[in-house]
């Protein structure tokens, strides 16, 4: 009997050990989990979360080994990763910092848990918010930002870093290093073409992804060779779909082609085979595209849709609303021919989405919303962008992939992109299946942000707080 005592003690210890439960903070129970990579739906799953990380996705029987502080019943709901908006702008000057800050809850309330700020003129504030959100001191989406963008002298943009030579380029990149930006943005308003290409090369040498426009005097091949990482806006994608883009660039450089004549030349020289060949090269060179369909579509149809009475304006400060005026007034001055032309041009551009997809180009979902870009609203705008993507020819699954898979892939953020063990617990619970109807992304049941639950009451409270602050000018 004495010899059996150690064995009995070992057995008792084993029983105690196996009886112990792993601590968790949240279990989302009985939910339909959508694999956004494949489109497969796994029913009756239990998502286990600790802190801001998913511990795993299990059947009910396997959750018995977890002890949790909170269980969220999600029977009949659909779970996808939190949405990403890969092209937003915070700006309007220091006087509008508070109005921009009020936009942060709007993203969360609409299931947008991450944004990519593509520069404006209040970068210091945006960088502060990025760190405060990261530390849990401020409620808002995870922010990745370019800080101030690189431009030429006397550009139309405020708050950018203006350069005219390689020495100033080096200093500009040094300053971005000091700000610890997440990527580099370069635009084409007054930047010299050679310096534009050198800026791409030097930023890539420092390890940055580089986002930008394409100067009309350069080709897609030019910027690909330099190493550009993402192209913003579909207008550049349409221009790259011509059979003689180099000739068009040369005519633009000489001043012989500009304005409507340049657009007409692009339309006349469109060639699907040439487009597919160029897009395949883009895919091979890992060039991503953020189409930003919302603003061009809105301006193309501004004669039909009066947004000045939109109820969403109750969340947008008076100062930010004033930044909308210029674009709208210019569009409203167009005659019938110009209106018809911009609609046709917009439809032609958007119709290229399936061709990009076919070529293997990684498409990212971004709205261009926020400061300046008229009636493209933070938060709800991402849902409208996804709907326009589907209208342009993508499937609902491809549109979701553009937001929640391709976006973190661009920034090499491997802790995002799916609902699986080790991924960040940014989760969107929907009342309906978005694979059947992309508009279902608006049917939000709850938003889980870094493991913290925002239910419908929390969402309503957040929206009310923004509305109250906006009405009071706070």
Secondary structure, 3 states (H helix, E strand, C coil): CHHHHHHHHHHHHHHHHHHCCEEECEEEEEEEEECCCCCCEEEEEEEEEECCEEEEEECHHHHHHEEECCEEECCCCEEEECEEEEEEECCCCHHHHHHHHCCHHHHHHCCEEEEEECCCCCHHHHHHHHHHHHCCCCCCCEEEECCCCEECCCCCCCCCEECCCHHHHHHHHHHHHHHCCCCEEECCCCCCHHHHHHHHHHHHHCCCCEEECCCCCCCHHHHHHHCCCEEECHHHHHHCCECCHHHHHHHHHHCCCCHHHHHHHHHHCECHHHHHHHHHHHHHCCCEEECCHHHHHHHHCCCCCCHHHCHHHHHCCHHHHHCCHHHHHHHHCCCHHHHHHHHHHHHHHHCCHHHHHHHCCCEECCCCEECCCCCCCCCHHHHHHHHHHHHCCCCHHHHHHHHHCHHHHHCCCCCCCCCCCCCECCEEEECCCCCCCHHHHHCEEEEEECCEEEEHHHHHHHHHHHHHHHHHCC
